[in-house]
Amino acid sequence: METHEINKRFLDFFEKHGHTRVPSASLILDDPTLLFVNAGMVQFKPYFLGEVPPPYPRAASVQKCVRTGDIDEVGKTTRHNTFFQMAGNFSFGDYFKETAIARAWELITTSQDEGGFGFEPDRLWATVYEHDAEAAALWREVAGLPSERIQYRSADDNYWDMGVPGPGGPCSEIYYDRGPEFGRDGGPVVDEDRFLEIWNLVFMQDIRGEGSPKKGHPVLGELPQKNIDTGMGIERVAYLLQGVSNVYETDLVRPVIATAEEFSGRRYGDHHPDDVRFRVIADHARSGVMLISDGVTPGNETRGYVLRRLLRRIVRSVRLLGVHEPVLPEFAAVVRDAMAPSYPELTRDFDRISDVMRTEEESFLATLTSGSRIFDMAAEQTRRSGGTMLAGDKAFQLHDTYGFPIDLTLEMAAEQGLSVDEEGFRTLMEEQRQRAKADAAARKSGHGDLSAYRRLLEQHGETEFLGYTDLQATSRVLALMVDGVPATVAGAGSTAELVLDRTPFYAEGGGQIADTGVLLGHGVELAVRDVQKLVPGLYVHRVEVTGGEVAVDTELTASVDGTRRAAIARSHSATHLVHAAVRGAYGNRAAQAGSLNSPGRMRFDFTTSGSVSSDVLTEVEEEVNDYLQTDVEVQAYTTTKDKALEQGAIALFGEKYGDRVRVVDMGDYSRELCGGTHVGRIGQLGLVKLVTDSSIGSGVHRVEALVGTDALRHVRKEQLLVSELAGTLKVPTESLPNRIEDVLTRLRDAEKEIERLKMREVLGSADTLAERAQDVAGTALVAQKLDEGVDGGALRKLAGEVRNRLGSRPGVVALFAPSGEKVSFVVATTAAAREEGLSAGDLVPSFAEAVGGRGGGKPDMAQGGGTRPDGIDRALGALRDAVGQRR
């Protein structure tokens, strides 16, 4: 049974049983506790946490998931994957244990001819939480499982919670017996290779506190409504139903391995080290394509770093298979063809996906070359010092800076007859992991800190937003918070957070900053500084009490700063138009990667696989301003998400949309899903002026623009500057470019002449320095601190000239040049000195610490720098000692 058919049967089955079919959410959601979506229930967390009421009592989905904790283990076993699909059925206060168990059993044991999966009932086992006798009884009564195939397990295995205060409960797992050839008998508690978990049923019935029941902490009580959350591993079910032994041999993964076989001429299954590489390629290619499809681009932080690491592991695995030409776009095409039946967006967006992978591969191939040189230098230093083990910090540098996995460094070291200090490397890796865990723990605090706001939402419901049509409204204070604690009153001079029953104030979101304004009542005046939706649907107004005092139930007149709002609306509308123009220039691969809309100014980030031409951006600016002259009406309306997408509306990566969405149309030119505020007609923008553009990371470009009056002021300022410059240079404005070029040419010529004179002066001291050479154990040593201001180029040339003047003697030249808070140094050796074992590169470590620096180079010349010029005298002494000891 093909994997796509497994997905379809799961969703069809639960839809038939009254569940709403919900599409997979993006792999990146606005969740402070998660880097990527890692479970099927993630998109439903607001319903389980009680942040918003669920729009349906039952749901079913097949969710894309990525887990990154075991990246280094992928390929070494057939069990670890980064990308996988999790099928789940969910009940929000509707059915509970009995129905969940009955439906799961029905689906997996019903014959394939009748729409089920056809697993043999006598090969199925179940585990239950050690204190959940009810679930064990239901497995016997509903499914007919004999007691000997129902096993009790501790909370570590069979209790589930989110890792933060909130809902949790016991769970029950379904296992399939693969047979004696896969391990020992005795059920899942004995052997989880033979007995493979395929489905986990979570019975959410408890409220946990700061401590998890998994760690022995007591539950705080029962949930007011009991929920069901299940997760069935699609890949595991696929390889069982397809009669293969692991996920790498299934219909969605094996084609990638087959393509790698074609490229390399090697065969999967013939050789273990090669098999590891084949599996890394197959797993990471799929994960990489799916992440890029959802808007992740390679980078050096968070999600981008994970993606970069995945793609680079593919490249190095391919190279270790003997393939040196670029291959990532080819693997991407195979993934697209395999996955598109379930995820058609891969076909629509393939050009962009392929471009991102091609660009990253080209970048890494260049980095791989640089990293290999660093490795060769480290290996050479290790051998010269008489060692046979590459230092752990060198291996970590290669991993952290150049993306070299440790196994690549191990193989490269082995080829040169060296080992690697793996213990030292892993110590540094563990330190890095601990820092990452601390960061993740900090992110997890987000949900716990919002509990008071969730209670407000439960008590009062969602805030009614009036701001699309009104800038002023009468509102009532529903709740008041001071320093995050509920309060009944706040007096003059204090800051507070207010929840109103209705508001015209826009809360920050979708790239648009929040409104500001005032709240006025009888004897009370509040300045609204910010508005946030800390939990979905609840508008929290951050205010300063500027007069009187405000209390719960106070009636206020809410007034938005209309001038500021209008300027923000112009910026937001301009962002949509710039987005449309950029996509027109670069195609669908130019996807929005972020934006900021503030009064009179907009910022727009977009993905791109190559360089961005200034000429194209000029054309974008002209196109947008030409379109403004049409003065088309801006229309906003709500419709279903599917209908909006069919009409060509653009949805942004990572944004979470409901079944009903708001669409903003600007004629046929721009159509986007958007919850922000906009102008009524595009002519109100007046002028859009692009003022800056820059690259902000691999594959991401940023443009900034001024809008309306701010754009006009900018143009006037530039005109004034040009006029003043023309007056200073005494030429007409149209002659400025030629005149400025003439001035710059003369300036450059003058600078070159100054540098030539400086160099002549510096080199003129070579004879004097050579004459000062000291004999240190038979070596002519010139070790000298120079005057301030000698740059690195002059320092190298001077060291070379002094070395030449030492003739055929064994000689060492070391020159130090202070410059403010820094110091540069160069060490050079004569041929005779090198024959006697004196290497410039080896001498640097003997004194570098004294000047707070480091450096390196070849045996004939080395250079570096430091941050402690006051240590030069100590460095000179350390160098003399090092030369004397080496003789």
Buried (B, 14 or more C-beta within 10 A) or exposed (E): BBBBBBBBBBBBBBBEBEBBEBEBBBBBBEBEBBBBBBBBBBBBBBBBBBBBBBEBBBBBBBBBBBBBEEBBEBBBEBBBBBBBBBBBBBBBBBBBBBBBBBBBBBBBBBEEEEBBBBBEEEBBBBBBBBBBEBBBBBBBEBBEBEEEBBBBBEBEBBBBBBBBBBBBBBBBBBBBBBEEEEBEEEBBEEBBEBBBBBBBBBBBBBBBBEEBBBEEEEBBEEBEBBBBBBBBBBBBBBBBBBEBEBBBBBBBBBBBBEBBBEBBEBEBEEEEEBBBBBBBBBBBBBBBBBBBBBBBBBBEEBBBBBBBBBBBBBBBBBBBBEBEEBBBBBBBBBBBEBBBBBBEBBEEBBEBBBBBBBBBBEBBBEBBEEBBEBBEBBBBBBBEEEBEEBBBBBBBBBBEEBBBBBBBBBBBBEEEEBEBBBEBBBBBBEEEEEEEEEEBEEEBEEBEEBBBBBBBBBEBBBBEBBBEEEBEBEBBBBBBBBEEEEBEBBBBEBBBBBBBBBBBBBBEBBBBBBBBBBBBBEEBBBBBEBBBBBBEBBBBBBBBBEBBBBBBEBEBEBBBBEEBBBBBBBBBBBBBBBBBBBBEBBEEBBBBBBBBBBBBBBBBBBBBBEEBEEEBBEBBBEBBBEBBEEEBEBEBEEBEBEEBBEEEBBBBBBBEBEEEBBBBBBBEBBBBBBBBBBBEBBBBBBBBBBBEBEEEBBBBBBBBBBBBBBBBEBEEEEEEEEEEBBEEBEBEEEEBEEBEEEEEEEEEEEEEEEEEEBBEEBBEBBEEBBEEBEEBEEBBBBBBBBEEEBBBEBBBBBBBBBBBBBEEEBBBBBBBBBBEEBBBBBBBBBEBBBEEEBBBBBBBBBBBBBBBBEBBBEBBBBBBBBEBBEBBEBBBEBBBEBBEEBE
